[in-house]
Amino acid sequence: MIKLPEIERKSKEEIKAFQNELLKKQLGYLQENSAYYSELFKNQNIDIESINSVEDLIKIPVTTKDELQKYNEKFLCVPKSEIADYVSTSGTSGDPVLIAMTDEDLERLAYNEALSYDCAGLNTGNTLQLTTTLDRRFMAGLAYFLGARKAGIGVVRVGSGVPELQWDTIRKIKPDALICVPSFLLKMIEYAEENNIDYRNSSVKKVICIGEPLRNQDFSDNVLASKIKSKWPLELYSTYASTEMATAFTECEAGMGGHHHPELIICEFLDENDQPVTEGEAGELVVTTLGVRGMPLLRYKTGDIVKPYHEKCSCGRTTFRLGPLVGRKQQMIKYKGTSLYPPSLLDLLNDFEEVKHYVIEVFSSEIDEDEIQVKVFSTNETDEMLDRIKDRFRAKVRVSPRIQFVSEPEILKIKFPENSRKAITFLDNRKS
Ligand SMILES: [Zn+2]
């Protein structure tokens, strides 16, 4: 059992002051140990003594993923002998980005995940089944394991895939919760139905979900979450995390966004010009890790557009919550004066039973404006159906892109190109 931090229930001013203190410490650590940041401070004439608050961070340039990739080793703050574990995340081009973690970093990860479990109402005495991998340089699997041990939660590491082994384990161990990619839950349900497993009455009541969104922007269940719950009434907890941040934001039972843990990370929300957006508006999440020893990051641009919610949560926590991912910054579509992100378009198409496959393509018009073309394979190809789809676009995202019905083979060819293991639903053919 871990002692829960009091700071998560303090006033906004107290949280601010607390973070400013930690920021000062972090800057001192970077100045002393980070080749990358000490050079940056020197080249930009930045005196870290002049940075006294989160608001002052604007004086320091942001760090991009390209920089983290290009100067990967320069971000390392400790000698090799102090590295306990290496993980990686995909880079923007070519080589993956390596992140090295010290023992303290692993301890921090464990602490973070123990807080996440507490948010999801899991504590000492519960048992958790891990349906994600623990190896392959994957940070999250390890974090889930270490966090569970810290919280006194038992773990069974089944790993990814193999519904048969998942169900066999559930039958024998009777876990209370799963860590799972939501779409894999559908596969588990399918397997259970084919094999007469009474899954609705199994021991599993909660699932901490990773990798895929569960909620619409108003926090209602998205199509995927509704599909799962209509079959199997589980409590689904959404999470937002990344390897670079080494931090997870997990929902509490209110399901109103992932809770921020102020002792672990500083978050800024910036506009296209790297300036702060008006408080409470969606912006690119830019993070400064706190307490990280191996490869700490300062003002790191995540590329994710998210919206913070500052009102006190019904669970009693006063820390802000991160809403569902609005979209990836580089995928932003500027359409007739409106900014759009693919998830909002994809979600809308998921609502139609008749629509079996779709691909959304953006390209540049002759006058260099973004154009949207939606290709749809539908079991109903009437004009009435086309109008229904168009109306939905107008109502939900206030745009009416070109919509075209195409045959199943044609769309499958676009959706599953050779050499791609992932289905493609968004094609960006804009001139860069
Ligand atoms: Zn809450």
Residues whose N, C-alpha, C, O or C-beta is under 5 A from the ligand:
A	BS01	ZN	C252 A254 C313 S314 C315 R317
